[in-house]
Amino acid sequence: MIYDGSNKYEFLPSKGLSVGQVVVKGQSLLWDQPSDLYNPQKLDLRSNAIHINCNPAEGFMYIATFCAGIELLGLSNWGMPVRKAETGRLEILHGEAASIPVDIVSLNLNPASISLEASFDFRSFRGCILLPWYKRGEKLFRVTRKVVINRLSGFIDISDSFQNVSGIVLTPDWGYHVTFRPEPGARYLVPSRNAQCRGGGEPPESYTVWQPSANDFQRIENGIIFKDLHYDNIGTEKYCTSLLVYPDGRAICVKTPPAPYFQTWFCSGGAESKEFTWKNGQPVLKRNWDGIGIEFGSSSLDHDQNIDPAVPPEMSLNPGEIRTVSFGFGIINQSEAISLEKSIILHKPGIA
């Protein structure tokens, strides 16, 4: 935890330097995570320990480890579990990157900013069983995360680089969860001309608004996929600026790079439900999955090729080459939020 006056920033070195929580002027920005930290050495991400609606669900262990507000997902698979036809290997839900501890965290403080940097190796995870799972097999990518916190504005910039350290051509299948603290009536707005429900169909009229589940035992999850997003040029890069607005006018803006897949993610309820259980029937979720935010990544979350054709596909990396993904978020004042919302309305979503 980093304390900076009344602000607090929690980072999780055991989870790839994921962002656990951000507190600005006493207000938590990220969600109250439903799971607790796991010892990464004791994880078996490919187990079928989790059951979904009473059925064993191989590769879904991530559900029990979802304990951060911002996580890097991937890099062999960032979406739903899938068995690769060419290898027969099961690629697990959201991949392994969010469960790998970093080596060393470097911290730099100056009057204008707080900077952190840390790295870890993403491997094939096959090999000597005497080693922790995240140290098994040959190295594929060297992942380096850099975080810069603007001490004046509180804006947080995150930059992840993936260097191909193998001897073959590789394509990083990256993705992100960014999950904020919800509030009844909070709205998440995206400058996009095309929107559809995840799985197909027209979005409901209330698709931008978060509401709690009527029954805590029933988990409700809604995903809206956006395409044809509006991007602004910031320096030499392009970023989409989306907006989370609370009923009292408080607002958070989020800047994300072009990504083939972008969806809003609203979830509520689920505490002590029997949807996700352990083998003994005990609920996995002890707290509600109450969150509002986005998922974006390099490929379709459901492996159905439902991606934005306007965004170029992820490029393969030759040995030694590096791919960098950068994004950021922060609180903006009410006048800035009103202006941004007016801009977003100019890109009113239709139906994909």
N, C-alpha and C positions, 0 to 999 in steps of 0.2 A: 504494500500500500504506500502510495506517495501522497504526502500532505502538503498542500500549497495554500496557506491561509485557511479560508473556509472551504476550499475545494479538496476533494479526495479522488485519487485515481488508483484503481485496483488492477494489477496485472498478474497473470497466472503463468509462471515459468514452467510449471509441470504440464501445461497445455499449449505449448508453442508460443508463449507470451500472449495468449488470448486476453481480451479485456473483460475483466469480471464485472466491474461497476465503475461508474463515474458519478460523483456527487458534486454539484455546483451550487453554492450558496444554500446548502442543506437539502437540496432536491436531487433525488436519484434520477439519472437519465435512463439507465438501462433496467431491464426487467428483473424481478425477483425470481431468480432461477429455481426451477422445481427440483433440481438434483444437487447433490453435494460432490465435492472433489473426490476423485479416486486416486489411489496410488497407481501410477502408470505401470509399474512393474507387475502389478497383480491383475492387470486387465487382460481379458481374452476377448478381443473385439469380434472374433469370428465364431464365438460360441452361440448356442441356441438357448442360452439361459433365460432370455426374455420370451414370453409368450404373448401373442396378440390375439385377443378374444379367445383365449384358452388353447391356441395352437402354437407350437414351437415356431419361432421366427429366427432362422439363422441369419446372422449378419446385422441384427438390429440392436446390438449392444450400445450403440451411440445414444439411444434414448435415455439410458441410465447415466450417461456422462455429460448430458447437455446442461452444463453449469457455468456458462459464460454469456456475456451480452454480445460479444463480437468474436467470431471464430473464423479462422481459415479452414476450409474444407478441402478434401482431396488428398493426394494429387493423382492417384491412379483412378479414382472415381469420387466425384463430389456429390452425386445424386443418390437416388434410391439404389438398394442392393441390386446387383446384376452379375450374372455369371458370364464371363467373357468366352465367346465361342471359340476363339483361337487357342485359349489356354485351359478352359474348363474351370478356371479359378473363380471363386466367389469374391466379387468386390463389394465391400460392406457399405452400409448406409453412411454417407458423408465422408467416407475414407478415414485415413489414420492421422492426418496432419494435426488435427485438433487435440490429439492425445499424446503427442511426442514432446518430452521435455526439452527445453533449450539447453545449450552448453553453459554459457556465461552471459549475464545481462550487464551491459555497460550503461552507465547513467551519467548524463551531463546536464548540469544546472547552470543557467545564466540568467541575467535579469529579464530577458525577453521570452525565453522558452525553456522547456524541460524536454530532453531527448533521451530515448532509450533505444538500444539495439541488441539483438540476440539472434543466434542461428541454431539450426539443428539439421541433421541429415535425414532425408527421406529415403528409405531403403526398400529392398524387395521383400523384407520380413520373412525370409526363408533361410533356414540354416540351423546352427548350433542351438539346441534347446536349453543349454546352460546359460545362454545370454538372455537378458531382457528382450522381449519381442521386438522392441524398437531399435535394437542394435544388431539384429540378425540380417544376414544377406548383404548383397553388394549395394553400394551407394548409388542412388539414382539422381537425386537432386540435393543441392545444398540450399536450404531455405534461410533467408535472412530477413528479419522483420525490423523495420525502423519506425519509431513512433515519435512525433513531435507535437508537444502541447504548447500552444500559444498562451503565455501566462496572462496576457492582457484580455484577449477575447475568449479564452477557454476552448478555442477550436482545436480539434485533434486531427492530425493527419497521420495516416497509416500507409506504409509502403512495404510490400512484400516482393522479394526477388527470388526467382527459382532458377538456379544454375544447373544445367545438365552436367553432372560430374561422372556420368557413365561413359562407356565406350561406344554407345549406339545412339541413334536418333530417337528422341522421346518427345511426347506431347503432354504437357502438364494439364491435367483435368482439374482445374481449380474452381473454387466457389466460396461464398461467404454467407454466414448468418449474421445479420445486424438486427438486434431485437431490443426495442425500447420499452420503457415502463408504460403500460396502457392506462387509460382512464375512460370511463363511460363518455361517449360522445367525441373522443379524440378522432381526428381525421388524418389519413395519410394520403397525400396528393402527389401524383406523378405526371410530368409533362409528356404525355403520350397520346397518339391519335388512334391507337388500337389496344383494346383490352378484351380479355376473355377469361372465363373461369378455368382454373386448372382442371384438366380433364374435358374441357369443351363446354360450350354454352354461353349464353349472355349473362354478364354480371348483374346481380340484383341492384336496385337503385341505391341501396345503402352500402355498396361495396367499399366505400372509402372510410366508413365509420366503424370504430370498435365498440362493441358492447359485451358485457360479461355474460357468461353462460347462465341460463335461468336455473340450472342445477349443477352444483359444483362436481357432482359425480359424473357428469356428462361432459366430455371434452369436445369442444367445437373448434374446428380448424378450417379456415378459408384461405385459398390462394388465388390471386388474380395475376395472370400473366400479361405483361405489357410489351408491345412492340412499337416500332417507329417512334422511339423516344426523341425528345429534343435535347441536343447537346450544345453547350456553350464552349467556345474556345478560351482556355485559361492558359496563357503562355503558349507553349507548343503542344499542349494536351487538350483533349476534349473531355468534358464532364457533364453528366446529367445532374441537375439539381432538383431533388424531391423534397417534400416538406411534410413534417409532422406538426399538426396544430392541435393544442389542447383547448377545451371549452373556454378557459379564462384568457385565451390569447397568447399564452406562452407557446414558443415554437422552436423546433429544431430543424435545421436544414442539413441535408445529406448530399454529398457530391460523390458520384460514382462514375467510373470510366465506362466506355462502350463495352457491353458484354452481350454475347448471343442470347443469354437467358436472364430475365429480370422479372421478379414477381413480388408483390406485397404478401405478407404472411401475418394473418390475424389468428390468434389462438386464445381460448379461454376455457376454464374449468378443468376437470380431470382428476382432482385430488382424491386419492383412495379409490379410484375407479378400477374396475376389473378389465379395462381395455388392455392395459399393459401390466402384466404380472410376472413374477418370478416362477420358477418351476413349482414351488410350494404353494402357489396361489396368492401370495402376498402382493399387494399393489406396488408397482415401481414408483409411481408418483405420490409423494407425500404432500406436495403442495400443488396448487393450480398451475396449469400451463397458461398463465395470463401474459400475453405479449403482443406487441404490434411492431412490425418492421418489414424488412426486405430480405430476400435471398437473390443473389445474382452470381452467375458463373459462366464457364466457358462452353457448356453443353447443356442439353435439355435435362432437367431434373429427373424426369420420368423415362428418359431414353426413348422418347417417342418422336424425336426430331422436331419438336415444337419450339423452334427458336426464331429469333428475329433475322429474316433474310437480309436486312439492311446492314447487319454487323458482320464483318469478315469472320470466318471460322478461326479457331485458335491455331496458331502456327506451330509446327514442330520445331524442336531445338536440336541443333547439331551438338556434339560433345563440346562443352565449354561455353556454349551460348547461354544468355540470361534473358528471362522474361520478367518484367516488373509490373505489378498491379498496385495502383495507388488509389486511395479514397479517403474521405474525411467527413466529419460532422461537428456540429456545434450549435449552441443556442444563438438565436438572433432576436433582435428587439421587435416589438409589435409592428412598428411602421415598416420594417424590412419584411416581416412576414406577410403583411397585407399586400405589399408590392409584389412579392414573389408569388403569392397565391393568384393575383391578377394575371401574372405572366403565365402561370401554369394553366389557367382557365383558357388561355388562347390556344392551347393544345388539347382541347377537350377529347377524351377517348371516345372512340366509336366501337364497333364490334369487329374483331379480327376475323 
